Amino acid sequence: MRSVRSKMIAAGLVLGVAGAGAWQLLPEDGNGRGAIRVGTSDVVSSLDPAGAYDAGSWALFSNVYQSLLTIKPGAGAPVPDAASSCAFVGQKLTTYQCELRPDLTFPGGRAITAEDVKHSFDRVKAINSDQGPAPLFNTLRSVKAEGRTVTFNLSAGDATFPFKIATGAASIVDKEKYPAKALRTDGKADGSGPYTLGGYTAGASAELKPNAAYKGQGKPALAPVTVKYFKDSAELDRAWKERQIEVAHREMPPSVLAGLNPGLKDTRYQASGGTEIRSLVFNVRPGSPAAPLAVRQAVATVLDRSKLAREVHSGTVTPLYSLVPAGIGAHSTPFFDAYPTPNGAVARKLLKDAGIAAPVTLTVGVNARGANLPEAEELKRQLESTGLFRLEVKPVEEWADFQKGYAAGEFDAYTIGWIADFPDADNFLAPLVGADSSMNNGFSDKTVDALISRTQSHSERSEADADFRELQKTVAQQVPMLPIWQKKDYVMSREAVTGAQYLSDGTGVWRLWELDWL
């Protein structure tokens, strides 16, 4: 999913505890305990699962809605959540069937039916929002509901389908409140997750109350939670320092993350071995300056990832040379193999041989949050220092406007983050460079699509490794996207709060139900 989307390898967990902080005066709920305040600079683009495919929205979805399956921390395969069981029918991996749990209800008390499940999937496909998760269901042909049984018919064998229905894209919604062919826009959410949404103010806060009727894989929520949304990393950092929040997650400034240490007062922190990635996406539509292959390859040839990681991110990110990050099976380094060190002379020859005059002017879009703008400015410095490029950086303040802008082709290139939806290399490739990609950059390649289909046909996922490596190599040759870095996932909390170490494993799922007061 876009990060404003596995077992994201929880190895390398670092837990720092320091100092004994004072208890804080907090407003009380009906049980005499205050809501735990969680701060983030992520953005919720929509409360409707059919209209959002980004980290901020899905973090909320994982608490308010349920999916048929879910992925437990450290687990390599999905487990039942709203379903009592799920399995492929036959050996072709083209029919998948789930049995819905009995006695599941929406907040209003209405029983959840298989028809609600079918409706939830059908509308994602029918609405097909530019900002929505429809590309994740590219192999889904139809859904049938009968009794408590839900049957998914696929257009091709897809061993990753169980993972896909364990994501926010598969959130089950009430067919009586969510239109079949339009997004719900009343600012409300009705799901069967561990929490109910008590109140929501876009860009400001979400009030979450434990759902006493919840039945599923997760445990019942322990405490009410108030999610506070901040405009950028600086505001989130200020809120942390002023004790406006007890938990901070995504995204503190790089300088703060680099300075985390066990000596900090009343601060617990954990850094899970995350596989969040960031890339430069090229608009390859006809007429775009980035459409010629030589231009994209020339940019790849001069990018200095190590310098960017050091000077912009204070060493909190790691240079990345494939869309599939380290820690995910079948990871390789094709961009390092093809473009090992920054080389202006090679880039100049690429442009000259293609008959392209330098400097090439590129408009680069960036969502102006956190370190995104300094990062874009560093890209501008690097590329322009070669004399081969002239970059115009176009910052866009609002995430929704940024999404609409790149979908409409307003930029020649843009930077964007990605967090895996599930622990498989497929999720770093199919939604990014496959047919009808969520990147909306005009890229299409039959070889890439054929390789994606082949990787999805292997029920034993290690058997797809060779195809995945060939696919990554092809992407490095075509350069529809240029991977820049990957990073760990950081969570900070006060000592008065327990369970923060379980909040996130880097997959974009927020396990707010794990949080409680000491």
C-alpha positions as CSV (number, residue, x, y, z in Angstrom):
1,M,0.0,0.0,0.0
2,R,1.1,3.5,-0.5
3,S,2.8,5.1,2.5
4,V,2.0,8.7,2.6
5,R,1.6,-1.2,2.0
6,S,4.3,-10.0,4.7
7,K,5.8,-10.8,7.6
8,M,8.0,-7.8,7.5
9,I,10.7,-9.6,9.3
10,A,10.3,-8.8,13.0
11,A,13.9,-9.9,13.5
12,G,16.2,-7.2,14.6
13,L,13.7,-5.9,17.2
14,V,15.2,-3.2,19.3
15,L,13.5,-2.3,22.6
16,G,14.8,0.7,24.5
17,V,13.5,1.6,27.9
18,A,14.7,4.5,30.0
19,G,13.8,6.6,33.0
20,A,10.8,6.5,35.2
21,G,8.2,9.0,33.9
22,A,5.4,10.5,35.9
23,W,1.8,9.4,35.4
24,Q,-0.1,12.0,33.4
25,L,-3.5,13.6,34.1
26,L,-5.9,12.4,31.4
27,P,-9.6,12.7,30.7
28,E,-11.4,9.6,32.0
29,D,-13.8,7.3,30.2
30,G,-16.6,5.4,31.8
31,N,-14.2,2.9,33.4
32,G,-12.1,5.6,35.0
33,R,-9.3,5.3,32.4
34,G,-8.5,7.8,29.8
35,A,-8.2,7.1,26.1
36,I,-4.6,6.3,25.0
37,R,-3.6,8.9,22.5
38,V,-1.7,7.7,19.4
39,G,-0.1,10.2,17.1
40,T,0.8,9.8,13.4
41,S,1.6,12.0,10.4
42,D,0.0,9.5,8.1
43,V,-3.2,10.6,6.3
44,V,-6.6,8.9,6.1
45,S,-7.7,9.4,2.5
46,S,-11.0,7.7,2.9
47,L,-13.0,5.9,5.5
48,D,-14.4,3.7,2.7
49,P,-12.2,0.6,2.0
50,A,-13.1,0.9,-1.7
51,G,-11.5,4.3,-1.9
52,A,-8.2,4.0,-0.1
53,Y,-4.9,2.1,-0.7
54,D,-2.6,3.9,1.7
55,A,-1.0,3.3,5.1
56,G,-3.0,5.9,7.1
57,S,-6.4,4.6,5.9
58,W,-5.5,0.9,6.3
59,A,-4.1,1.4,9.8
60,L,-7.6,2.6,10.8
61,F,-9.3,-0.1,8.7
62,S,-7.5,-2.9,10.6
63,N,-9.2,-1.7,13.8
64,V,-12.7,-0.8,12.6
65,Y,-13.3,-3.4,10.0
66,Q,-12.7,-7.2,9.7
67,S,-11.5,-9.2,6.7
68,L,-12.1,-12.9,6.2
69,L,-8.5,-13.7,7.0
70,T,-5.8,-11.8,8.9
71,I,-2.0,-12.1,9.3
72,K,-0.8,-12.6,12.8
73,P,2.6,-11.1,13.8
74,G,5.4,-13.5,12.9
75,A,3.1,-15.8,10.9
76,G,3.9,-16.8,7.4
77,A,0.4,-17.5,6.3
78,P,-3.0,-15.9,6.8
79,V,-5.4,-17.2,9.5
80,P,-9.2,-17.0,9.8
81,D,-10.7,-13.8,11.2
82,A,-14.3,-13.1,10.1
83,A,-14.1,-16.6,8.4
84,S,-14.1,-19.8,10.4
85,S,-12.2,-21.5,7.6
86,C,-10.9,-20.8,4.0
87,A,-9.2,-23.0,1.4
88,F,-8.5,-23.4,-2.3
89,V,-10.9,-25.9,-4.0
90,G,-8.9,-28.2,-6.3
91,Q,-5.3,-27.9,-7.5
92,K,-5.6,-25.1,-10.1
93,L,-5.6,-22.2,-7.5
94,T,-8.6,-20.7,-9.4
95,T,-11.4,-21.3,-6.8
96,Y,-11.1,-20.1,-3.2
97,Q,-13.8,-20.7,-0.6
98,C,-14.5,-19.4,2.8
99,E,-17.1,-20.1,5.5
100,L,-18.2,-17.0,7.4
101,R,-18.2,-17.2,11.2
102,P,-21.7,-17.3,12.8
103,D,-23.0,-14.5,15.0
104,L,-21.0,-11.7,13.5
105,T,-22.7,-8.3,13.7
106,F,-22.2,-4.7,12.5
107,P,-22.3,-2.0,15.1
108,G,-26.1,-1.5,14.7
109,G,-26.7,-5.1,15.5
110,R,-27.5,-6.4,12.0
111,A,-26.0,-9.9,11.3
112,I,-23.2,-10.0,8.8
113,T,-24.0,-12.3,5.9
114,A,-22.1,-13.8,3.0
115,E,-24.0,-11.3,0.8
116,D,-22.2,-8.5,2.7
117,V,-18.9,-10.1,1.9
118,K,-19.8,-10.4,-1.8
119,H,-21.0,-6.8,-1.8
120,S,-17.7,-5.6,-0.3
121,F,-15.6,-7.2,-3.0
122,D,-17.9,-6.4,-5.9
123,R,-18.0,-2.7,-5.1
124,V,-14.2,-2.4,-4.9
125,K,-14.1,-3.7,-8.5
126,A,-17.1,-1.7,-9.7
127,I,-16.0,1.6,-8.2
128,N,-12.4,1.0,-9.3
129,S,-11.2,4.2,-7.6
130,D,-7.9,5.7,-8.8
131,Q,-6.9,5.8,-5.1
132,G,-8.5,2.5,-4.2
133,P,-7.2,-1.1,-4.0
134,A,-8.9,-2.6,-7.1
135,P,-5.4,-3.5,-8.6
136,L,-4.9,-5.9,-5.7
137,F,-7.8,-8.0,-7.0
138,N,-6.7,-8.2,-10.7
139,T,-7.2,-12.0,-10.7
140,L,-10.7,-11.9,-9.1
141,R,-13.3,-12.7,-11.7
142,S,-16.5,-13.1,-9.6
143,V,-17.8,-13.7,-6.1
144,K,-20.6,-16.0,-5.1
145,A,-22.5,-16.0,-1.8
146,E,-24.6,-19.0,-0.7
147,G,-25.6,-19.5,3.0
148,R,-22.5,-18.7,5.0
149,T,-20.2,-19.8,2.1
150,V,-18.3,-17.3,0.0
151,T,-16.7,-18.6,-3.2
152,F,-14.1,-16.6,-5.2
153,N,-13.6,-17.4,-8.8
154,L,-10.2,-16.3,-10.2
155,S,-9.2,-15.7,-13.8
156,A,-5.9,-17.4,-13.3
157,G,-4.1,-19.4,-10.6
158,D,-3.2,-17.1,-7.8
159,A,-1.5,-18.6,-4.7
160,T,-1.3,-15.1,-3.2
161,F,-5.1,-14.6,-3.1
162,P,-5.4,-15.7,0.6
163,F,-3.0,-12.9,1.5
164,K,-5.0,-10.4,-0.5
165,I,-8.2,-11.1,1.4
166,A,-6.4,-10.6,4.6
167,T,-5.8,-6.9,3.9
168,G,-7.7,-3.7,4.2
169,A,-8.8,-4.1,0.6
170,A,-11.0,-7.0,1.8
171,S,-12.7,-5.1,4.7
172,I,-16.3,-6.3,5.1
173,V,-18.8,-3.5,4.9
174,D,-22.6,-3.3,5.5
175,K,-24.4,-3.6,2.1
176,E,-27.2,-1.5,3.4
177,K,-24.9,1.5,4.2
178,Y,-22.2,1.3,1.5
179,P,-23.4,2.0,-2.1
180,A,-22.6,-0.6,-4.7
181,K,-21.1,1.8,-7.3
182,A,-20.1,4.9,-5.3
183,L,-18.0,5.6,-2.2
184,R,-19.6,6.3,1.1
185,T,-19.1,10.0,2.0
186,D,-20.9,10.7,5.3
187,G,-17.7,10.5,7.4
188,K,-18.8,7.3,9.2
189,A,-17.6,3.7,9.2
190,D,-19.5,0.5,10.1
191,G,-17.4,-2.6,10.5
192,S,-17.0,-5.5,12.9
193,G,-13.4,-5.0,14.0
194,P,-12.1,-4.7,17.6
195,Y,-13.1,-1.1,17.7
196,T,-16.1,1.1,16.7
197,L,-15.5,4.5,15.3
198,G,-17.1,6.9,17.8
199,G,-16.1,10.1,16.1
200,Y,-13.9,11.3,13.3
201,T,-12.6,14.7,12.2
202,A,-10.6,14.5,8.9
203,G,-7.0,15.4,9.4
204,A,-7.4,15.8,13.2
205,S,-8.6,12.8,15.1
206,A,-10.5,9.4,15.3
207,E,-12.2,8.3,18.5
208,L,-12.1,4.5,18.9
209,K,-14.2,2.6,21.4
210,P,-13.7,-1.1,22.2
211,N,-16.3,-3.2,20.3
212,A,-17.9,-5.6,22.9
213,A,-19.4,-7.6,20.0
214,Y,-16.1,-8.3,18.3
215,K,-15.4,-12.0,17.4
216,G,-12.3,-12.8,15.5
217,Q,-8.7,-13.7,15.5
218,G,-7.5,-10.7,17.5
219,K,-8.2,-10.3,21.2
220,P,-10.8,-7.8,22.5
221,A,-9.6,-4.2,22.7
222,L,-8.3,-3.3,26.1
223,A,-8.6,0.5,26.2
224,P,-10.2,3.3,24.2
225,V,-7.9,5.0,21.8
226,T,-7.8,8.5,20.3
227,V,-5.8,8.7,17.1
228,K,-4.4,12.2,16.5
229,Y,-3.4,13.1,13.0
230,F,-0.6,15.7,12.5
231,K,0.3,17.7,9.4
232,D,3.9,16.6,9.3
233,S,6.8,15.1,11.3
234,A,7.7,18.3,13.0
235,E,4.2,18.6,14.5
236,L,4.2,15.0,15.6
237,D,7.5,15.5,17.3
238,R,6.3,18.6,19.0
239,A,3.2,16.7,20.2
240,W,5.4,14.0,21.6
241,K,7.6,16.5,23.4
242,E,4.6,18.4,24.8
243,R,3.0,15.1,26.0
244,Q,-0.1,15.5,23.9
245,I,0.3,11.8,22.9
246,E,1.4,8.6,24.6
247,V,2.4,6.7,21.4
248,A,4.0,8.0,18.2
249,H,4.2,6.0,15.0
250,R,4.9,7.1,11.5
251,E,6.7,9.4,11.0
252,M,9.0,11.1,13.4
253,P,11.8,13.3,11.9
254,P,15.0,11.3,10.9
255,S,17.1,13.3,13.4
256,V,14.8,12.1,16.2
257,L,14.9,8.5,15.1
258,A,18.7,8.6,14.7
259,G,18.9,9.9,18.3
260,L,16.9,7.2,20.0
261,N,18.8,5.5,22.8
262,P,18.2,3.7,26.1
263,G,19.1,6.9,28.1
264,L,16.0,8.8,27.0
265,K,13.7,9.7,29.9
266,D,10.2,8.0,29.9
267,T,10.7,6.7,26.4
268,R,10.2,3.2,25.1
269,Y,11.0,2.5,21.5
270,Q,11.2,-0.4,19.1
271,A,12.5,-0.6,15.6
272,S,11.3,-3.7,13.8
273,G,13.1,-4.9,10.7
274,G,10.7,-3.2,8.3
275,T,10.5,-3.3,4.6
276,E,8.9,0.1,3.9
277,I,10.4,1.3,0.6
278,R,10.5,4.6,-1.3
279,S,10.8,5.0,-5.0
280,L,10.9,7.5,-7.8
281,V,8.0,6.7,-10.2
282,F,8.3,7.8,-13.9
283,N,5.3,8.9,-16.0
284,V,5.9,6.9,-19.1
285,R,2.8,8.1,-21.0
286,P,3.4,9.3,-24.6
287,G,4.7,12.9,-24.6
288,S,6.2,12.8,-21.1
289,P,9.9,13.7,-21.0
290,A,10.4,10.5,-18.9
291,A,8.8,8.3,-21.6
292,P,12.1,7.5,-23.5
293,L,13.8,4.6,-21.8
294,A,17.2,6.3,-22.1
295,V,16.0,9.1,-19.8
296,R,14.9,6.7,-17.1
297,Q,18.1,4.7,-17.3
298,A,20.2,7.9,-17.2
299,V,18.5,8.9,-14.0
300,A,19.2,5.5,-12.5
301,T,22.8,5.8,-13.6
302,V,23.5,9.0,-11.6
303,L,21.4,8.5,-8.4
304,D,23.5,8.3,-5.3
305,R,21.4,6.5,-2.8
306,S,24.1,6.4,0.0
307,K,24.5,10.2,-0.1
308,L,20.7,10.7,0.1
309,A,20.4,8.2,3.0
310,R,23.2,9.9,4.9
311,E,22.4,13.6,4.3
312,V,18.6,13.6,4.3
313,H,17.7,10.7,6.5
314,S,20.6,10.7,9.0
315,G,21.3,7.1,8.2
316,T,17.9,5.8,9.3
317,V,17.2,4.3,5.8
318,T,19.2,1.8,3.8
319,P,19.9,2.1,0.0
320,L,17.6,-0.1,-2.0
321,Y,18.5,-1.7,-5.4
322,S,15.2,-3.5,-6.1
323,L,11.5,-3.0,-5.6
324,V,11.6,-6.2,-3.5
325,P,13.4,-5.2,-0.3
326,A,15.9,-7.1,1.8
327,G,14.1,-9.4,4.2
328,I,11.5,-10.5,1.6
329,G,12.0,-13.8,-0.2
330,A,13.5,-13.6,-3.7
331,H,15.1,-10.2,-3.0
332,S,17.9,-9.4,-5.4
333,T,19.9,-6.3,-6.4
334,P,19.3,-5.8,-10.2
335,F,19.6,-2.0,-10.0
336,F,23.0,-2.3,-8.4
337,D,24.0,-4.9,-11.1
338,A,22.9,-2.6,-13.9
339,Y,23.9,0.8,-12.4
340,P,26.5,0.0,-9.7
341,T,27.9,3.5,-9.0
342,P,26.8,7.0,-10.0
343,N,28.3,7.7,-13.4
344,G,27.6,10.9,-15.3
345,A,29.6,9.9,-18.3
346,V,27.6,6.7,-18.8
347,A,24.3,8.7,-18.4
348,R,25.5,11.3,-20.9
349,K,26.2,8.5,-23.4
350,L,22.8,6.9,-22.9
351,L,21.1,10.2,-23.8
352,K,23.4,10.9,-26.7
353,D,22.9,7.5,-28.2
354,A,19.2,7.9,-28.0
355,G,19.3,11.3,-29.7
356,I,18.1,13.2,-26.6
357,A,19.5,16.6,-26.0
358,A,20.6,17.6,-22.5
359,P,19.5,19.0,-20.2
360,V,16.3,17.0,-19.9
361,T,13.6,19.0,-18.0
362,L,11.6,16.9,-15.5
363,T,8.8,18.0,-13.2
364,V,8.9,16.0,-10.0
365,G,5.9,15.8,-7.8
366,V,6.2,15.3,-4.0
367,N,3.8,15.2,-1.1
368,A,5.3,17.8,1.1
369,R,5.3,15.9,4.4
370,G,8.2,15.0,6.6
371,A,11.5,14.5,4.9
372,N,9.9,14.1,1.4
373,L,10.7,17.6,0.3
374,P,14.3,17.7,1.5
375,E,14.7,14.3,-0.2
376,A,13.3,15.7,-3.5
377,E,15.7,18.7,-3.3
378,E,18.6,16.3,-2.8
379,L,17.5,14.4,-5.9
380,K,17.4,17.7,-7.8
381,R,20.9,18.6,-6.6
382,Q,22.3,15.2,-7.7
383,L,20.7,15.2,-11.1
384,E,21.4,18.8,-12.0
385,S,25.0,18.5,-10.9
386,T,25.6,16.3,-13.9
387,G,24.4,19.0,-16.3
388,L,22.1,16.4,-17.9
389,F,18.9,17.3,-16.1
390,R,16.9,20.3,-15.0
391,L,14.3,19.4,-12.3
392,E,11.3,21.4,-11.1
393,V,10.2,20.1,-7.7
394,K,6.4,20.6,-7.3
395,P,5.4,20.1,-3.6
396,V,1.7,19.2,-3.0
397,E,0.5,19.8,0.6
398,E,-2.6,17.6,0.7
399,W,-2.2,13.8,0.2
400,A,-5.5,13.5,-1.7
401,D,-4.5,16.2,-4.1
402,F,-1.1,14.6,-4.6
403,Q,-2.8,11.2,-5.4
404,K,-5.1,12.8,-7.9
405,G,-2.2,14.7,-9.5
406,Y,0.0,11.7,-10.2
407,A,-3.0,9.7,-11.3
408,A,-3.8,12.4,-13.9
409,G,-0.3,12.5,-15.2
410,E,0.5,16.0,-13.9
411,F,4.1,15.1,-13.0
412,D,6.9,13.7,-15.2
413,A,8.0,11.7,-12.1
414,Y,7.0,11.6,-8.4
415,T,8.3,10.0,-5.2
416,I,6.2,7.7,-3.1
417,G,6.5,5.2,-0.3
418,W,5.2,1.6,-0.2
419,I,4.4,-0.7,2.7
420,A,3.7,-4.3,2.0
421,D,0.2,-5.6,2.4
422,F,1.4,-9.2,2.9
423,P,4.8,-11.1,3.2
424,D,5.4,-12.0,-0.5
425,A,7.5,-10.5,-3.2
426,D,4.4,-10.3,-5.4
427,N,3.1,-7.4,-3.3
428,F,6.1,-5.3,-4.2
429,L,5.7,-6.0,-7.9
430,A,2.2,-6.8,-9.1
431,P,0.5,-3.7,-7.7
432,L,3.5,-1.5,-8.7
433,V,4.5,-2.5,-12.2
434,G,1.7,-5.0,-13.3
435,A,-1.3,-4.3,-15.5
436,D,-3.5,-1.5,-14.2
437,S,-0.8,-0.7,-11.6
438,S,-1.8,1.4,-8.6
439,M,1.0,3.8,-9.5
440,N,-1.0,5.2,-12.5
441,N,2.1,6.0,-14.5
442,G,1.1,4.5,-17.8
443,F,3.6,1.6,-17.7
444,S,2.6,-1.7,-19.3
445,D,4.8,-4.5,-20.4
446,K,3.7,-8.0,-21.6
447,T,6.9,-9.7,-20.3
448,V,6.4,-8.2,-16.9
449,D,2.7,-9.3,-16.8
450,A,3.6,-12.8,-17.9
451,L,6.2,-13.1,-15.2
452,I,3.8,-11.9,-12.6
453,S,1.2,-14.5,-13.7
454,R,3.9,-17.2,-13.5
455,T,5.0,-16.2,-10.0
456,Q,1.4,-16.3,-8.8
457,S,0.8,-19.8,-10.1
458,H,3.2,-21.4,-7.6
459,S,1.5,-22.6,-4.4
460,E,5.0,-23.4,-3.0
461,R,6.2,-19.8,-3.0
462,S,9.9,-20.6,-3.1
463,E,9.4,-22.2,-6.5
464,A,8.6,-18.7,-7.8
465,D,12.0,-17.3,-6.8
466,A,13.6,-17.7,-10.2
467,D,10.7,-15.9,-11.9
468,F,10.8,-13.2,-9.3
469,R,14.5,-12.6,-9.9
470,E,13.9,-12.4,-13.7
471,L,11.0,-10.0,-13.1
472,Q,13.2,-7.7,-10.9
473,K,15.8,-7.8,-13.6
474,T,13.3,-6.8,-16.2
475,V,12.1,-3.9,-14.1
476,A,15.6,-2.7,-13.7
477,Q,16.0,-2.7,-17.5
478,Q,12.7,-0.9,-18.1
479,V,12.9,1.5,-15.1
480,P,9.2,2.4,-14.7
481,M,10.2,3.0,-11.1
482,L,13.5,3.6,-9.4
483,P,13.9,2.2,-5.9
484,I,15.7,4.6,-3.5
485,W,15.6,3.2,0.0
486,Q,14.1,0.9,2.6
487,K,13.7,1.5,6.3
488,K,12.8,0.1,9.7
489,D,9.5,0.7,11.4
490,Y,9.7,2.8,14.6
491,V,7.2,3.0,17.4
492,M,7.7,5.3,20.5
493,S,5.7,5.1,23.7
494,R,5.6,6.4,27.2
495,E,6.2,4.0,30.1
496,A,2.6,4.3,31.3
497,V,1.5,2.4,28.2
498,T,1.9,-1.3,27.6
499,G,1.6,-3.3,24.4
500,A,3.2,-0.7,22.1
501,Q,5.8,-3.3,21.0
502,Y,3.0,-5.2,19.3
503,L,1.4,-2.1,17.6
504,S,3.2,-2.6,14.3
505,D,5.4,-5.1,12.6
506,G,5.9,-3.0,9.5
507,T,2.9,-4.3,7.5
508,G,0.7,-1.3,7.9
509,V,-1.6,-3.1,10.4
510,W,-2.1,-1.2,13.6
511,R,-2.9,-3.5,16.5
512,L,-4.3,-0.8,18.7
513,W,-6.2,-3.5,20.7
514,E,-2.8,-4.4,22.2
515,L,-2.5,-1.1,23.9
516,D,-3.4,-0.6,27.6
517,W,-2.5,1.4,30.7
518,L,-0.1,-0.1,33.3
